[in-house]
Structures are given as C-alpha cells and as structure tokens.
Amino acid sequence: MLFSLFYWLHNWFTPFNVFRYITFRTALAVITAALVTYFMVPPFIRWVKKLGGTQNVRDDGPQRHLAKQGTPTMGGIVIAGAILFAMLCWGDLTNPYVIMMMVSTAGFSAIGFYDDYLKVSKKNSKGLRARDKFGLQIALALVLGVLVYINPNDPYASMLSIPFFKKWLLQFGWFYVPFSVLVIVGSSNAVNLTDGIDGLAIGLVAIATLANGVLIYISGHKGLAEYLHVLHIPAMGELTVYCGAIFGASLGFLWYNAYPADLFMGDVGSLGLGGSLGTLAIISKQEIILAVVGGIFVVETFSVILQVMSFKLTGKRIFRMAPIHHHFELKGWAEPKVIVRFWIIGIMLALLSLATFKVR
C-alpha cells in the first residue's frame, strides 16, 4: 500500500524513486516488522495472561523446564501479523510470489493457532489430532505446490536445482507437486520440533531467513545471476522484501523469547515460520539449500525419527531425550549454552549455503 503510494509520488518528487529499489524496501520491511513485534508483544502478553493462554509443560521433559509452566504462549500471532503488515506496507502486492508467501504464512499460522487454541482452552488437550494436523498442512502445501507448478512465468517450475553445479537441473514434471508438499510440510514441522527451548527456533529462523534473502536477491537480479551462473527467475527478487519482514519480526520477537522467555511463539509461530521457509525454498528452487541452511532443523527432526524407530524396534533409546536439544540439556549443558552453540552451527551452515553460489 505505502510502496505503491510513495513510488507513485516520484512523478512529482524524484527522491521517492528510491522506493523502487528492493534493497531499500527490504530495510524498511526489517525495521517495520521488528518495531511492530517489539511494541505489540507487551500488550499481547497481558492479553494472553488475562485469557489464560499459558504454556503447559510436559512432566517427562527436563525438570528445569517445569519452572516455565504458565508462561504466555501463541506469540506467533504477533510474528505473523508483523510480517503481513510489513508486506502490506512495503511489498509489491501485484507480485504473485508475494501473494503465495502471504497465503503460506497466514495459512500455516492459522493451523498452528487452531492447535494452540485447543491446547489452552482445554488444559488437558493435546491439541489437534496428528492426522488432522498433517491433513490440513498437506492440503495447504498442495495448493501452494500447484500454484508454483502452473506458474507460466517460471521456466524452472517443475525442476530441482542441484547445488555446487552450474544450472544442473532435474526435471520432475508433475512429481514436483508432491515433492513440494514434502518440502513445505517437512519444513513446517521441523521448526515446530526445534521450538523446545527459549529462543532456539526463532534465532535459527532469523539466521536461515537472512541467508535465504541473500540467495533470493541474487537469483532475482539478472546481472548477479548471470555472473554467478545461477538460475534467474523473473520477479522473484521481490521476495527479498519478504525475507526482510520475516527477519525483522524474528528479531523483534527474540527480544522477548530469549532466555528466560517472557513469551513462547507456540505452534502458530513455529508452523507459520516453518511453512514460510519451505515455500520460499520451492519458489526460489533452493530446496536442497534449505536442508543445508536449516541443517539444525533437519538434525532435530531426524533425532526424533531415530529415537522413535529405535525404541519401537529394540526397546532402547539412542538419545537421553528427543529432540536432540533436550539430549544435551540432560547431559548437563545449561539451556543458554545449547541455544548459543546451535546458533553458531546455524551461522556456519548459512555461510556454507552462501558458498554454494560461488562454487559452481
């Protein structure tokens, strides 16, 4: 909205021409989303406490987590709201990729909100049944996958890009639709599993989004894409602004979610952010890179899978507790140490993902 207005004014006042630059609007999106989140969280905490929307902590988890009982949750409402508001202000709403991303963020956040609402409204409820939860996620991811697949402006819509090689593409054809569902749903649930200790998931999302923003800007810029021998997808550069909105909202929320957390994001936040990262990956053809930049999310997910498989097959557990961040807690690592060390690994993986653009 503001983008269209301000850019229109450049016809009378030349300095307004700056709004056509993606980098400028990305910076505005970061600032806007961060400030909206920062200022909206305190009244949101008061509102949630008044309604009784507080976190129920598992009895079988690390004992130190029992002190978190009663911490307000569903902070992802503020995150999603800040992202969408920033895009309404500074995004090009005529860009189909922006609309896809807004549908993804709003849709997965809505699924998470329904799950959280059932948990806090019925104190003994475990939320949505797994079958229903996955069903809704798959349905939404299927819609997004089809929209990407049928996009007439994307010459690589049904292809998978292989990192470290110059435009090595695998043609998936119609199979790309179920593949995209796997990427989006997997990403959404991976972030959800990682969101188990204060600030861990939101910090990793910020790191992954920052790296994705750089990759997307390069792919959307014809000159840079040709220089680095990577796929150039017309109009995709606008998603750099979206990455800025996610990054800004993540920073604003981290202010309150850092250890010890004043507010948890809940499934409304983790599913929404994870679904957004997955959707970014399929639009930008960086599905494999997502597994690199989000390596911690992948490890967290597989730690749960391996733990369940091992226990069912042998009756023994591989880890003291899964997801794996709890394993290190039970080994005696302080919670802040687990968080910072995982962030450090996340930063290294982000740098590795950026290196794939040069090593081609």
C-alpha positions in Angstrom: 0.0 0.0 0.0 2.6 2.6 1.1 5.0 1.3 -1.5 2.5 2.0 -4.3 1.7 5.4 -3.0 5.2 6.6 -2.4 6.5 5.2 -5.7 3.7 7.0 -7.5 4.8 10.3 -5.9 8.1 10.0 -7.7 6.4 11.5 -10.7 6.4 14.8 -8.8 9.3 14.5 -6.4 12.2 12.5 -7.7 13.6 11.3 -4.3 10.6 9.0 -4.0 12.1 7.0 -6.8 14.1 5.2 -4.1 11.1 3.1 -3.3 11.5 1.1 -6.5 14.7 -0.4 -5.1 14.2 -3.8 -3.5 17.1 -3.3 -1.1 15.6 -0.1 0.3 12.2 -1.6 0.8 13.8 -4.7 2.4 15.4 -2.5 5.0 12.1 -0.8 5.7 10.4 -4.2 6.0 13.0 -5.3 8.6 12.6 -2.2 10.6 8.8 -2.2 10.4 8.3 -5.8 11.3 10.9 -5.6 14.2 9.2 -2.5 15.6 5.7 -3.8 15.3 6.7 -7.0 17.1 8.7 -5.2 19.8 5.8 -2.8 20.7 3.0 -5.3 20.3 4.4 -8.1 22.4 3.9 -6.5 25.8 0.2 -5.8 25.4 -0.2 -9.2 23.8 1.4 -10.8 26.9 -1.1 -9.0 29.1 -4.0 -10.0 26.9 -3.0 -13.7 26.8 -2.5 -13.8 30.6 -5.9 -12.4 31.1 -7.4 -15.1 28.8 -5.4 -17.8 30.5 -3.4 -18.7 27.3 -0.3 -20.1 29.1 2.0 -22.9 28.3 1.6 -26.4 29.6 5.0 -28.0 30.3 5.5 -31.8 29.8 6.1 -33.7 33.0 8.5 -36.1 31.2 10.8 -33.3 30.0 13.9 -31.8 31.6 12.9 -30.9 35.2 14.2 -27.4 34.9 11.5 -26.7 32.3 8.8 -27.1 35.0 9.6 -23.5 36.0 8.3 -22.4 32.6 4.8 -23.6 33.5 2.4 -20.7 33.0 4.5 -18.7 30.5 2.2 -17.0 27.9 2.1 -18.7 24.5 0.8 -18.1 21.0 3.2 -15.2 20.4 3.3 -16.4 16.7 0.2 -14.3 16.2 2.3 -11.2 16.7 5.0 -12.6 14.4 2.6 -13.4 11.6 0.8 -10.1 12.0 4.1 -8.1 11.8 5.2 -10.0 8.7 2.0 -9.5 6.9 1.7 -5.8 8.0 5.2 -5.1 6.8 4.5 -6.6 3.4 1.2 -4.7 3.1 3.3 -1.6 3.6 6.4 -2.2 1.5 5.7 -5.2 -0.7 4.6 -5.3 -4.3 1.2 -6.9 -3.9 0.9 -7.4 -7.7 3.7 -9.9 -7.5 2.3 -13.5 -7.5 5.2 -14.8 -5.4 4.4 -12.3 -2.6 0.8 -13.4 -2.6 1.9 -17.1 -2.4 4.1 -16.3 0.6 1.3 -14.4 2.3 -1.0 -17.3 1.8 1.6 -19.6 3.2 2.4 -17.6 6.3 -1.3 -16.9 7.1 -2.4 -20.4 6.3 0.2 -22.3 8.4 -0.1 -19.8 11.2 -3.9 -20.4 11.2 -3.4 -24.2 11.5 -1.0 -23.6 14.4 -3.4 -21.2 16.1 -6.2 -23.7 16.0 -3.9 -26.3 17.5 -2.7 -23.9 20.2 -6.3 -22.8 20.9 -7.4 -26.3 21.6 -4.4 -26.8 24.0 -5.0 -23.6 26.1 -8.8 -23.7 26.0 -8.8 -27.3 27.3 -5.9 -27.6 29.7 -5.6 -31.4 29.3 -6.0 -31.3 25.5 -3.0 -32.2 23.3 -4.4 -30.0 20.5 -5.3 -31.2 17.1 -5.0 -34.9 16.4 -1.9 -35.6 14.4 -4.0 -36.9 11.5 -6.0 -33.7 11.3 -3.0 -31.5 11.8 -1.0 -33.2 9.0 -4.1 -33.3 6.8 -4.5 -29.5 7.0 -0.8 -28.9 6.4 -0.7 -31.2 3.4 -3.8 -29.6 1.9 -2.4 -26.1 2.1 1.1 -27.3 0.9 -0.7 -29.0 -2.1 -2.3 -25.7 -3.1 1.0 -23.9 -2.9 2.8 -26.6 -4.8 0.2 -26.5 -7.6 0.5 -22.7 -7.8 4.2 -22.9 -8.2 4.0 -25.8 -10.7 1.5 -24.0 -13.0 3.2 -20.6 -12.9 3.6 -19.6 -16.6 6.3 -17.1 -15.8 8.7 -19.6 -14.1 10.7 -21.6 -16.7 12.0 -23.8 -13.9 8.7 -24.5 -12.1 9.0 -28.3 -12.2 12.7 -28.6 -11.8 15.1 -29.3 -8.9 18.3 -27.3 -8.8 21.4 -29.2 -7.6 23.9 -27.0 -5.6 27.6 -26.7 -6.4 26.9 -27.2 -10.2 26.1 -24.7 -12.9 22.4 -25.0 -13.6 22.3 -28.7 -13.1 18.6 -29.3 -13.1 16.5 -32.4 -12.6 13.1 -32.4 -14.4 10.5 -33.7 -12.0 7.4 -33.0 -14.1 4.1 -33.4 -12.3 6.0 -35.2 -9.5 7.3 -31.8 -8.4 3.9 -31.1 -6.7 4.1 -34.0 -4.1 7.8 -33.2 -3.7 6.9 -29.6 -2.9 4.4 -30.8 -0.4 7.1 -32.9 1.3 9.4 -29.8 1.5 6.8 -27.4 2.9 5.2 -29.8 5.4 8.6 -31.1 6.4 10.0 -27.6 7.0 6.9 -26.5 9.0 7.2 -29.5 11.3 11.0 -29.3 11.6 10.8 -25.8 13.0 8.0 -26.9 15.3 10.1 -29.7 16.7 13.1 -27.3 17.2 10.9 -24.9 19.2 11.6 -26.5 22.6 13.9 -24.1 24.4 13.9 -20.4 24.7 15.0 -18.5 21.6 16.4 -21.5 19.8 13.9 -21.8 16.9 13.3 -18.1 16.3 17.1 -17.4 16.3 17.7 -20.2 13.7 14.8 -18.9 11.6 16.3 -15.4 11.6 19.7 -16.9 10.5 18.1 -19.1 7.8 16.0 -16.2 6.5 18.9 -13.9 6.3 20.8 -16.4 4.2 17.8 -17.1 2.0 17.3 -13.4 1.5 20.8 -13.1 0.0 20.2 -16.1 -2.2 16.9 -14.9 -3.4 18.2 -11.4 -4.2 21.0 -12.9 -6.3 18.6 -15.2 -8.2 16.2 -12.3 -8.8 18.9 -10.0 -10.1 19.7 -10.8 -13.7 23.2 -9.4 -13.7 24.3 -11.2 -10.5 22.5 -14.4 -11.5 24.4 -14.5 -14.8 27.7 -13.6 -13.1 27.4 -16.4 -10.6 25.8 -18.9 -13.1 22.7 -19.5 -11.1 19.0 -19.6 -12.0 17.4 -16.3 -12.8 13.7 -16.3 -12.0 12.0 -13.1 -13.1 10.1 -11.2 -10.4 11.4 -13.4 -7.6 13.7 -10.7 -6.3 10.6 -9.1 -4.6 10.7 -12.0 -2.1 13.9 -10.4 -0.6 11.5 -7.9 0.9 9.5 -10.8 2.4 12.7 -12.3 3.9 13.3 -8.9 5.4 9.9 -8.9 7.0 10.5 -12.4 8.5 13.9 -11.4 9.7 12.7 -8.3 11.4 9.7 -10.0 13.0 12.1 -12.7 14.3 14.5 -10.1 15.8 11.6 -8.3 17.5 10.2 -11.5 18.9 13.7 -12.7 20.0 13.9 -9.7 22.4 11.1 -11.3 24.5 11.7 -15.0 23.6 15.4 -15.0 24.6 16.3 -17.0 27.8 14.4 -16.8 30.1 11.5 -16.3 27.8 8.6 -13.9 28.5 6.5 -15.4 25.7 6.5 -18.5 23.6 5.6 -18.5 19.9 3.5 -21.6 20.1 2.5 -23.7 17.1 1.0 -20.6 15.5 4.6 -19.3 15.2 6.6 -22.4 14.5 4.3 -23.8 11.9 3.8 -20.4 10.2 7.6 -19.7 10.0 8.5 -23.2 9.0 5.9 -23.3 6.3 7.1 -19.9 5.0 10.7 -21.2 4.8 9.6 -24.2 2.9 7.5 -22.1 0.5 10.5 -19.8 -0.1 12.6 -22.8 -1.0 10.2 -24.2 -3.6 9.6 -20.8 -5.2 13.4 -20.0 -5.4 14.4 -23.5 -6.4 16.6 -23.8 -3.3 15.0 -26.9 -1.8 18.3 -28.7 -1.2 19.9 -25.5 0.1 17.1 -25.3 2.6 18.4 -28.6 4.1 21.8 -27.0 4.4 20.9 -23.6 5.8 18.3 -25.3 8.0 20.6 -28.1 9.0 19.8 -27.9 12.7 16.1 -28.3 11.9 16.9 -31.4 9.9 19.0 -32.9 12.7 16.3 -32.1 15.2 13.7 -33.9 13.1 15.8 -36.9 12.4 16.7 -37.2 16.1 13.0 -37.7 16.8 12.6 -40.2 14.0 15.6 -42.2 15.0 14.5 -42.2 18.7 11.1 -43.5 17.9 12.3 -46.1 15.5 15.0 -47.4 17.9 12.6 -47.6 20.8 10.0 -49.5 18.7 12.4 -51.9 17.2 14.8 -52.5 20.1 13.2 -51.1 23.2 16.2 -48.8 23.6 16.7 -45.1 23.1 19.6 -43.6 21.2 19.3 -40.2 22.9 18.5 -39.4 26.5 15.6 -37.4 25.1 14.5 -36.2 21.7 14.5 -33.7 20.0 18.3 -33.6 20.4 18.5 -30.2 22.2 16.9 -31.9 25.2 19.6 -34.7 25.0 22.3 -32.1 25.6 20.3 -30.5 28.4 20.1 -33.8 30.2 23.8 -34.2 29.7 24.3 -31.2 31.8 24.5 -28.3 29.3 22.9 -25.2 30.5 20.0 -24.1 28.3 21.7 -20.9 27.1 24.8 -22.9 26.1 22.7 -25.3 24.0 21.0 -22.3 22.3 24.1 -20.3 21.5 26.1 -23.4 20.3 23.2 -24.4 18.0 23.1 -20.8 16.7 26.8 -20.9 16.0 26.3 -24.1 13.9 23.4 -22.4 12.2 25.5 -19.5 11.2 28.2 -21.8 9.8 25.6 -23.7 7.8 24.2 -20.4 6.5 27.7 -19.4 5.3 28.1 -22.8 3.7 24.8 -22.3 1.8 26.0 -18.9 0.5 29.3 -20.5 -0.6 27.3 -22.9 -2.9 26.6 -19.9 -5.2 30.3 -19.2 -5.8 31.5 -22.8 -6.0 29.8 -23.6 -9.3 
